[in-house]
Amino acid sequence: MNLIEKIKNNQKKTLVRVYMHEQLKEIINETYSYVYVGEWNKIKEVLKNYKTEDYVVETICVNSALELKDTKNLNARIEYGAIIRENVEIDDQAVILMGAVVNSGSKIGSKTMIDMGAVIGANAKIEECCHIGANAVIAGTIEPYSEHNVVIENNCFIGAGAVILEGVHIKEHTIVGANSVVREDLPAYCVAVGIPAKIIKQNQKDNWFVEDLR
């Protein structure tokens, strides 16, 4: 089943988090003693037995078709606030920082860093020792659908705020400048900047990056 079919066919979930006052004890400073998480359609039936001042409901997601990835056993660094969907592959020593979003079907290679606020679209493939800068966007291949996913090869640096459009293949040891928009494939060992991105250096066989970014 491909990702589009999975989203279409999966049972949609509306999850909530309910904070309830502890019963039969004094309430101090509006402290909540019980927290429940579950499907809203079931929880709302239970809450009919309580007064509204007994609880607070926080919505987690509405009609969501995909789960979040279970990341606790990964040999990677995942910081607070990162959102990672199911079916994402994360290799050893990868780093995903605060506020980054990694959509389903993507791959994050070993020692690659996804910086704060970056968005990795569905089915994007980012290989080893790359750096995806803060607020960069790597396009996905679901909406609009494309058979050609983004591929970023080893040791690439994507600057802050850059946008890599769907289907683009960036070969190894390439640098994309901050806020650039990449619409076409880029060769290895080049520097591309601008909107749309244009190559300003090429075939510079220097060692752009330290092998161990961590």
C-alpha positions in Angstrom: 0.0 0.0 0.0 1.5 3.4 -1.0 1.3 6.4 1.3 -1.7 8.0 -0.5 -3.7 4.8 -0.2 -2.7 4.4 3.5 -3.9 7.9 4.3 -7.1 7.3 2.4 -7.9 3.9 4.0 -6.6 4.3 7.5 -9.2 4.9 10.2 -9.0 8.6 11.1 -8.4 9.5 14.7 -9.3 12.6 16.8 -7.1 12.4 19.9 -7.5 14.5 23.0 -5.7 14.9 26.3 -8.0 15.4 29.3 -6.8 17.0 32.6 -9.0 16.1 35.5 -9.1 17.4 39.0 -8.4 14.8 41.6 -11.6 13.7 43.2 -12.4 13.9 46.9 -9.3 16.1 47.8 -8.8 19.8 48.1 -8.0 21.5 44.8 -5.0 23.8 45.2 -4.0 26.4 42.5 -6.1 24.6 39.9 -3.8 21.6 39.9 -4.9 18.6 37.8 -4.0 15.2 39.1 -5.2 12.9 36.4 -4.3 13.0 32.7 -6.0 10.8 30.1 -5.3 10.5 26.4 -7.6 8.8 23.9 -10.1 9.0 21.1 -12.5 11.9 21.5 -15.6 10.0 20.4 -15.1 7.6 23.4 -13.9 10.1 26.0 -16.7 12.6 25.4 -19.3 10.0 26.4 -17.5 9.5 29.7 -17.2 13.2 30.4 -21.0 13.5 30.3 -20.9 12.2 33.9 -18.7 15.2 35.1 -19.2 18.9 35.4 -17.3 21.0 33.0 -15.2 22.6 35.8 -13.9 19.1 36.7 -11.7 18.8 33.6 -10.0 20.6 30.7 -9.8 19.0 27.2 -6.8 19.7 25.0 -7.0 18.6 21.3 -4.0 16.7 20.0 -5.1 16.0 16.4 -8.3 16.0 14.4 -9.1 13.2 11.9 -5.4 12.2 11.7 -4.6 9.4 9.3 -1.1 8.6 10.4 0.5 7.9 13.7 3.7 9.5 15.1 6.9 7.4 15.0 7.9 5.6 18.2 11.4 7.1 18.6 12.5 6.0 22.0 14.8 3.2 20.9 16.5 5.1 18.1 20.3 5.7 18.3 19.8 9.3 17.3 19.2 12.7 19.0 15.6 13.9 18.8 15.0 17.2 20.6 11.8 18.6 22.1 9.1 19.6 19.8 10.2 17.6 16.7 7.3 16.0 14.9 8.1 12.7 13.2 5.4 10.6 11.5 5.3 6.9 11.2 7.3 5.1 8.4 10.2 7.5 8.7 13.7 5.8 8.7 16.2 7.5 10.9 19.8 6.1 10.9 22.3 6.1 13.8 23.6 9.4 15.1 21.2 11.5 13.1 20.1 14.7 14.9 16.6 16.3 14.6 16.2 19.6 16.4 13.3 21.5 18.0 10.3 22.2 15.8 11.5 20.1 12.8 8.8 18.2 10.9 9.6 14.9 9.2 6.8 13.4 7.2 6.0 9.8 6.5 8.2 7.7 4.1 11.2 9.9 4.5 14.8 8.8 5.3 17.3 10.6 7.4 20.8 9.2 7.0 23.5 8.6 9.6 25.0 11.8 11.1 22.7 14.1 9.2 21.3 17.1 11.1 17.8 18.5 10.6 17.9 21.9 12.1 15.2 23.9 13.9 11.9 24.4 12.1 13.0 22.5 8.9 10.3 20.6 7.1 11.1 17.3 5.4 8.3 16.3 3.0 7.0 12.8 2.5 9.3 10.3 0.8 12.3 12.6 0.8 15.7 10.8 1.0 18.5 12.5 2.8 21.7 10.6 2.9 24.7 10.7 5.4 26.5 13.7 7.0 24.1 16.3 5.6 23.0 19.5 7.2 19.5 20.8 6.5 19.4 24.4 7.8 16.8 26.0 10.0 13.4 26.5 8.3 14.5 24.9 5.1 11.8 23.0 3.2 12.4 19.7 1.4 9.3 19.1 -0.8 7.3 16.0 -0.4 5.7 13.8 -3.1 2.1 13.5 -1.9 0.4 16.8 -2.4 0.7 17.4 -5.3 1.7 13.8 -6.1 4.9 13.1 -7.9 6.6 9.8 -8.6 10.0 11.4 -8.2 11.0 12.1 -4.6 13.7 14.5 -3.5 17.1 12.9 -3.0 20.0 14.7 -1.2 23.2 12.7 -1.3 26.0 12.5 1.2 27.8 15.5 2.7 25.4 18.2 1.4 24.7 21.5 3.1 21.2 23.0 2.6 21.2 26.6 3.9 18.6 28.1 6.3 15.3 28.9 4.6 16.2 27.1 1.3 13.4 25.3 -0.6 14.1 22.1 -2.6 11.2 21.4 -4.9 9.8 18.0 -5.6 11.8 15.6 -7.7 15.1 17.4 -7.3 18.2 15.3 -7.0 21.2 16.9 -5.3 24.4 15.0 -5.6 27.1 14.7 -3.0 29.2 17.5 -1.5 26.9 20.3 -2.8 26.1 23.5 -1.0 22.7 25.3 -1.4 22.7 28.9 -0.2 20.3 30.3 2.4 16.8 31.1 1.1 17.6 29.7 -2.3 14.9 27.8 -4.3 16.2 24.7 -6.1 14.0 23.7 -9.1 16.5 21.4 -11.0 19.0 18.7 -10.2 22.4 19.8 -9.0 25.7 18.0 -9.7 28.3 17.0 -7.1 30.8 19.4 -5.7 29.0 22.6 -6.5 27.6 25.7 -4.8 24.2 27.0 -5.9 22.4 30.2 -4.7 19.5 32.4 -5.6 15.8 32.2 -6.8 15.9 30.1 -8.8 19.2 28.6 -7.6 22.1 28.9 -10.1 25.5 27.3 -9.8 28.2 29.7 -8.9 31.0 27.2 -8.3 31.5 23.7 -9.7 33.9 20.8 -9.6 35.7 22.1 -6.6 37.0 18.8 -5.2 37.7 20.2 -1.8 36.6 18.3 1.3 33.6 20.6 2.1 32.7 19.0 5.5 34.1 17.3 8.5 33.0 13.7 8.2 31.6 13.5 11.7 29.2 16.5 12.0 28.3 15.5 15.5 
